[in-house]
Amino acid sequence: MNVIRYIRKDKFLFLMLFIWVLINIFFFLPFFKYVSNLKFSINNGLSAFSGIFLGPIYGSLAILIILFIYMITNLFQIEPFMLVPPVISTLVVGWLCEKRWRLSLHIIAFGTLILYYLIIFLKMDNYLHIPYAVIVSIAIIYIIKDKFDDYLFSSNIFKVLLSSTSLSFISIVTGHIYEKIVRIITGHKLPKICNVFINLPIIILLSLFCGIFVTVTLIALKFLIIRSPDLRDKILTTVLREEVKPIKHSVDEELLKKYGVKIPDENEQLEVLKTLAIFLSENKKLK
């Protein structure tokens, strides 16, 4: 069950989640930026993190806010046009988590076609290579399709790591496709070391790094929910209100009073379901 989806439905919890994601991106971006100096910028890996926890729209807003702060403070010399690729990466990951995988697939395919067109049109033959990373990304999406979300919140940690690493890989590849497009359009020279079509092993390594980061964060969030009764109760209430319809009886109220029968109202039914759900979660061996 995607717990984060229900957290986002509560305004207060969503605000706390949004601030928490902003803080994570702000503090971890320098380290990600340092690692990126090897071959690739993996700001797009943090785009995956943002898209998973906040969804496509608010995730894009979060990554945009932090990158904009770094840009105006000139800490990492982020150029304005470089704000675009991480936002597109976040949208792609967010839509994959919302089971809208076809839309994400179209964005990757469209970006690849545009990039190839620009490379051929401008006769940049040294960048004309087989897009191995793009092919792998498309294959991953076709294989997993709408199950990224299911794997991401599975009780099996290997499925969680598989999904988070796959989403990070797709995010990094998508970001680099659009980064190259923006660089060409704005007249910037493409650095040879950032050829997204060749350095597949490097992208896989960075994706695993980002995937582990997301997996550890998800485990920490689950632990926090389990250890915080108030938070668990609030989330459980949202889940039950969303997924379970209360039973409504069309019974004569006077007749019920006459025989001393009381039918639980919606709130009372909700409390019973919450108690049952907590009992079952704490007694996993119960069959």
N, C-alpha and C positions, 0 to 999 in steps of 0.2 A: 504494500500500500504506500502510495506517495504521500508521506506525512507532510512534506513541504507544501504540497498543493493546498492542504487544509489550513496550514499555518497562514498562507497568503490570503485566505478568505476572512480571517480576523484582522481588523484594521490595526489594532494595537500590536499584535504579534507580528504582522507584516512589517510595520514600522521598525520594530526591534530587529527583525531579520534583515531588513534593508540596511540599517545602520551597521549591523554586524558584518554584512558582506562588504560594505564600503570600507570598514576598518581593516578587514582582512586584505582586500585588494591594495589599500594604501600602504600597509606595512610590508606585504610580501612582494609588491611590484619591484622594489629596488633589487631584491635578491634574484627575481626572475629576469630582470634586466641585466644583471651581472652575468648570469648563466648564458643569456642570449648572446653575449659578446663572442662566444665560441664560434657559432655559425649562424644561428637563427634568433630572431626576436620571438620570445614565447609569451609576450603580452597576450597573445591569442589563446594561450593555455589558461590564463586567468579569465579570459572571455568565456571559456567553457564553464569554469567555476561559477561565474556570475549568471550565466544562462541557466545552469542547473538549479540554482537556489532561488533565483528571482524570476525566471521565465524570460521570454524573448524581449518584451518591451521594457520592463523595469530593470532587467539585467543589462540591457544596452545602455539605459540611462545611468546605471551605477558605474559601469566601466568608462562611460563618457565623462562623468563628473570627475573621477579620479585622474584620468589622463589629462583632462583640461586643467586640473589643479597643478599637475606636474609640468604641463606646458607653460602656464603663465608664471610659475615660479622658476622655470628654466633649469630644473634640477637635472633633467636627463636630455635636454635639447630635443624635445619632442616637437616635430613640425606639425602645423595645423592639419595638413592633408593625411597625416598618419593616424588621425582619430577615426577615420572611416573604416579601415579593415577590421579592427577589433569589434566595432559595433556590428558589422555584418556577420562576423564569427559568432557573436553572442546570439544574434537572431537565429542563425542556423542551428545552434545547439539547443536554444530554447524551444524551437519548433520541433526538433527531434524528440525532446522530452515531453512534448504535448501530442506526440504521435502524428504530427504533420510532416512526415518524412519526405513526401513527394515535393513539398515546397522547398525544403532544404536541398534536396537533390537538384531541383531546377536552378537554384542559386549557384551551386557549385558548377554545374554544367555550363550555365550561362557565363560565369566568370572565366572558365577555362576557354570557351570559344572566343570571347572578347580578347583575352590575353594572346591566344594564338593568332587571331586576326591582326592585332597590333604588331606582334613580333614579325609576322610575314609581311605586312604592309610596310613596316619601317625597315625591312630587310636586316633584322637582327638575328642572323643565322646562327650565331654562337649560342643563342638561347633556345634554339629549336630542337628540343629533345622530347623523348617519349615521357609523358606525364605519369610516371609510376605512382607517385604519391596520390595523385588525383584518382587514378584507377583503383587504388586500394581503398580510398575514401568512399567511392561510389559502391564498391563491392561490399564494404562493411554496412553501408546503409541498406543495400538490397538484401543482405543476409539477415540483419537484425530487424529492419523495418520499424514497426511500431512497438518494439519490445525494449527499447533503450530504458524507458521509464521503469518497466517491470524488473529488469536486471539491476538497475541502479538502487532500488529499494528492496532488493531480495535479502533474505536472511543468509544466503550463501555469499561469503566475502569475495570469492573468486568471480562470481557474476557481477558483483559491485565493481570490482577492480577492472574487469573486462569492459563493462559499460562506460565507466569513467575514463579509462584510457582510450577507448574508441572515440568517445566524444571529444576528448582533448586532441586526439590525432586529427579528426575532422575539422576541429576549430582552428588548429595551427595551419593546416593545409589551406583552408578557406581564407584565412587571414592573409597568408602569403600570396595567394592568387590575386586578391584584390589590392594588396600592397604593391605588387608589380604593376598592376593596371594603373593605379594612382600615380606611381612613380613615372611611368611612361607618359601619361597624360600631362603631368606637371613638368615634364622635361628633365626629370632627375635620371641620372645614370644608374643602371641596375648593377649592383655589386655582384661579381661572379660567385662569391662564396654563398650567396643567398639564392641559389638556383633551386627552386622548389621541385623541379622535375628530376633532379639527380640525387640529392642527399636524403634518400629515403631512410637509411639507418639512423641518421641524426634525428630526423623527425620522430621516428619510433621511440628512440631513447628519451627525447624531451616529452613525448606524449605519456610515456610510462611515469616519468617524474611528476607530471601534472596530474595523472590518474591517481597516483599514490596520495598526492596532496588532497584531492577531492575525496578519496575514499576515507582517509583519516578524519577529515572534517565531518563527513557524514556519520561516521562511527561516534565521534565526539558529540554530535547533535543528538543522536539516538540515546546515548548515555545520559545526556542532560535531561532529555524528556523523561526517561525512566526514573531518574533521581529527583525530579521536581514534580511532586504530586499536583501542585496547582497548574503547572504548565500542561501536564498530561491530561488533567481534568478538562482544561479549556479546549485542548485539541480534540479530545474524545467527544466533547459536546458538539463541536463543529462537525465532526465526522458523522455522528448519529443524526444530527439535524439535516445533514446533506443527503445521507444515504438511506435512512430509515424513516418511513412514513408512519406517523402515529395512528393508532386504531381509533376510529371515530364511531360511536354508537348512536343510533337514533332511537333512544329509549325514553319512555315517559319519565321525567324527573320526579313527579309526584309518586309514581309507582315505586321508584327506587327508594325514596324516602320512607314510604309506607313499610317496606320490608327491610329497611336498614341496609340496603346494598349500596356500595360506593364503587363507582368505576373510576380507575385512575385517569387523571387528566393528562394532557400532553407532557407537562413538566415531570409529573410523577412517573410516567412511562419511561421518560428519558433517564431519570435517576436509576430506575431498575435496570435498564439496559447498560448504563455506565458501570454499575456495580457488577453486573454479570461479565462485562467485557474485561474489567480489571481483574476479576477473580480468575477468568480463563487465561489471561496473559501471565498471571503469577503462578498458575498451576498448569504448566505446559504438558505435563505427563498425563493430565486428565483426558480420558477418551470417552 
